[in-house]
Amino acid sequence: MHKLSSRTRLRALVLAVSAAALLVAVAVPAAGAATPVVSMELVKGKLKFVGPESVVAGEKLEIVNDTNPKQVGPHTFTLVTKGSLPKTRKAMNSCFAPKKLCLAIAQWHGFNPKTERISKNLVKVGPAGWSTEGTATKKGDSWFTEKEGATFSQPVTAAAGTTLSYICAVHPEMQGDIEVKEAPVVPLPTPTS
């Protein structure tokens, strides 16, 4: 049986701690980084999503309703495929027609046309977190809000390199995209002996 010198054990310990720290640095967004926010706002008389152009994979994304529902009504933040977004005014105006995107999203949320109420505020599809984009025929991740100041956050679990498109089903002119980026590798200090 070989006995390791105290210097060899110290080096092994430093290497093990460095390796563990490297794994944490690669897997976790930088400590103290602010949570990215997409807010629903009334800007110069127009409803808009206001948010970052990108988010780091694994990072929490917070959605905030900064509007007065008594003035503008409720909202959804719904992940959909880019190709399913209504692009023209005519397409936006007919978005609640049968077999169209906005009506499909309302149905995902358990919309009752008689009472005009929904039964599910959160629609989760696929892996946990923001990841799954829907279409008029396939559910996607969606959050419904009808309260000013309401917030919801969860990690973005879509793969790095993905661009997520989103829409408000109640106001289909509210649309946006967010690029999912790879977590930056934070350089670790070189251990000194």
N, C-alpha and C positions, 0 to 999 in steps of 0.2 A: 504494500500500500504506500503510495506516494503522498507525502505531505507537501502542500502548496505553501510557498512563502507568503508572508503577509503582503508583500508588494504585488505578487501575482494575484492574490485574492482581491486586492484593492483594484487592480486593473480589470479583472473580470467583473467586479461589481460596477465599476464606471461604465464598462461596455454594455452591461445588461441594462443599467438605468438609461443610458443613451439610446439604446435600441427601443426600449419601452416608450421613452419620450418621443422618439421619431414616429412611432406608430400613432401616438396620440396626436401629434402635430399634423400628420397627414389626414387623419380621420375626422378631426374636429375643426370647425371654423374658428378663426382667431377669437380668443377670449376678449370680451368687452366690445365686440363688434355690435353695432346697433341692428336690431331686427328690421329687415326691410318691410315697408308698409305700402300696400295699395289702398288708396282711399277713394271713396265714392263722394264726389263733390259737385256742387253747382258753381261753375266758373263762368262769369260773364253771361249768365242766363242759360248756359248749356250744361247738361249733366255729363260728367266725365269721370273716368278712372284716372287717378293721378298716382303714378308709382315708378319704381326703378325700371331700367331697361334690362337688368339682369339680377339674378340671385344665385347663390352658391348652392350646389346640390347638397342636401342634408340640412340646410339652414331653414329656420322657421320663417314663414311668410305670413304676415299679419294683414287681415283685411278689415278696414274700418269704414263704417257708414257715417259720413260727416254731413248728411243731408237731413232735412226735416221731412219725415214721411207724410205728415199732414199736408205738406206743400207739394211734394213730388211723388209720393207713393213709395212702395217697398222696392228692394233691389235683390238681384242675385249676383253672385260672383261665380261664374260657371266656366269650367274648362271645356273647350270644344275644339275640334279640328279646324285649322285655318280655312280649309275649303268649305266648311259648313257655315261660316260667318256670312250673314246677309250683307252684301256690298252696296247695293243701290237703295235709294229712298223707297222705291216700289217694293223691294225685297224686305226691307225693314217694316214697312206698313203691313205686309202680309205674313209677318213672322208668326202670328198667332193662328193662322189658318190651319186646318187639318193637315197632318203630315209635315208640318214645318217645325223648325228648330225651337222657337220660343214656346209653342204649345207643348212640344215634347218635354222641355225642361220643366214647365209648370206641372206636367203629369208626373215627372220624376219626384217632385216635391209633394205629391198627393193633392194637387189642386182640385177643389170641389167647385165646379162652375155655378152651382146654385147659391152657395154661401160665399163664394170668392175667397175662401180661406185655404191655407195649405196645412198639411198634417206632418210634414217632415222638413225641419229647417236645414238639416245636413244630409246630403246624398253622397255616400262613399262607395266608390267602385274600385276594384283592383287593390293594389298595395296601399297600406296606410299612408296618409299624407297626400299632398297635391301631386298627382301623377297621371290621372286618367282623363283623356279628352273624349267628349261625347259628340254625337251627331243627332240628327232628327230620328234616327233608328237605333241608336246605341247610347246608353247612359254614360255620363262623365261625372267627375267630382264637382259638387255644387254646394254653395251656402246661400241661404235665404235670410234676409234681414228686413225688419220693418220698424226698427227702433234707432233713433238718432244716437250716435255714440256707441252703438253695438260693435263689438270686435270679435274676430275669430282668427286663430292662428294654428298652424300645423306645419310640420316640415315639408319641404319640397323633396319628394322622393323620385321624381322623374330623373332619368339619366342625364348626366352632364352632356352638353351638345344638343339637347332638346330645346326647342322653342315652344313654350306653352301659349296658346291663344285663349282669351277669355272674353265673356260677354255678360251683360245684364239682360236677362230674358224679358224683364218688364220694360226696359228702355234699350232696345237693340242697337241704338246708335252708340251706346257705351260699349266700347271694345278696346282690347289691348293685347299686347304680346309681352312675354318676359322670357329672356334667354336663361337657360340653366347652365351655369359654368362649373368647372371643376374647382374644388377647394384648393386654394393656393397652399403650397408647401412652405411652411414657416421654417426658415433656417434656425437650427439650434446652435447655441454657443458651443464652441469647441472645448471639451473638457481639458482642464489643466492638471498636470500631475504633480 
